[in-house]
Amino acid sequence: MLCLGEETDQLVKGTQNPVDLWKKLQKLYEQQEYSSHFFIRKMFYELVLAYYAKSDEDNAMSLCIDAHRSLCHELRSAGAIIDNETEHQVLLFGLAASYDCFVITTTQSFRQNANDTQNYIDAENLISQLLDEDRRRKGVKL
């Protein structure tokens, strides 16, 4: 049979014709839509900003925010619906404990402005506040 590894050979053993063999191989190894979406979503929810905050790089927070935006884009491109609240929560959940005061203050502003669509904080405002806080902590002047 083709040039298959021993494990793969065992999985397709008994397949009678090339068309069935190909279908079985596709079913086994082709990236399935559910699996693909699952792993992107898993990465999205596991995004931990604290990991980046421990980094020696000056732009660690920016790197993390870029990863967050990229994962949001991938999920939305795959048809997932991510509302503002979920997007905010995932970004804030991953912050280190040293950001708790920032998180409390920020989430209070969400609650106060929840019915005011004009002033309700969106992802861009949250990211801007997060970058400002990061610069403040590092003592970087604008």
WOQUI-V54832 format. One record per residue. N is the residue number from 1. PSI is psi in radians with two decimals (none if undefined). Layout:
N|PSI / N|PSI
This chain:
1|2.81 / 2|-2.99 / 3|1.30 / 4|2.58 / 5|2.87 / 6|-0.75 / 7|-0.81 / 8|-0.71 / 9|-0.71 / 10|-0.61 / 11|-0.52 / 12|0.11 / 13|2.37 / 14|-0.10 / 15|2.26 / 16|-0.64 / 17|2.84 / 18|-0.60 / 19|-0.81 / 20|-0.67 / 21|-0.82 / 22|-0.76 / 23|-0.72 / 24|-0.73 / 25|-0.72 / 26|-0.80 / 27|-0.63 / 28|-0.71 / 29|-0.32 / 30|2.37 / 31|2.11 / 32|2.61 / 33|-0.80 / 34|-0.81 / 35|-0.77 / 36|-0.86 / 37|-0.70 / 38|-0.83 / 39|-0.58 / 40|-0.78 / 41|-0.68 / 42|-0.81 / 43|-0.70 / 44|-0.84 / 45|-0.38 / 46|0.00 / 47|2.05 / 48|1.93 / 49|-0.49 / 50|-0.59 / 51|-0.79 / 52|-0.61 / 53|-0.47 / 54|-0.17 / 55|2.64 / 56|-0.21 / 57|2.47 / 58|-0.48 / 59|0.50 / 60|-0.75 / 61|-0.71 / 62|-0.70 / 63|-0.73 / 64|-0.74 / 65|-0.70 / 66|-0.72 / 67|-0.74 / 68|-0.84 / 69|-0.74 / 70|-0.77 / 71|-0.68 / 72|-0.80 / 73|-0.78 / 74|-0.77 / 75|-0.78 / 76|-0.64 / 77|-0.53 / 78|0.04 / 79|0.06 / 80|2.55 / 81|2.05 / 82|1.94 / 83|2.93 / 84|-0.74 / 85|-0.78 / 86|-0.75 / 87|-0.78 / 88|-0.81 / 89|-0.78 / 90|-0.71 / 91|-0.74 / 92|-0.56 / 93|-0.61 / 94|-0.09 / 95|2.58 / 96|2.78 / 97|-0.47 / 98|-0.22 / 99|0.10 / 100|-0.73 / 101|-0.76 / 102|-0.79 / 103|-0.77 / 104|-0.82 / 105|-0.78 / 106|-0.80 / 107|-0.52 / 108|-0.69 / 109|-0.54 / 110|-0.81 / 111|-0.74 / 112|-0.55 / 113|0.17 / 114|-0.61 / 115|-0.09 / 116|1.58 / 117|-0.41 / 118|-0.68 / 119|0.01 / 120|2.30 / 121|2.30 / 122|3.12 / 123|-0.70 / 124|-0.72 / 125|-0.72 / 126|-0.79 / 127|-0.71 / 128|-0.77 / 129|-0.69 / 130|-0.75 / 131|-0.67 / 132|-0.77 / 133|-0.72 / 134|-0.76 / 135|-0.72 / 136|-0.77 / 137|-0.57 / 138|-0.11 / 139|0.43 / 140|2.23 / 141|2.51 / 142|none
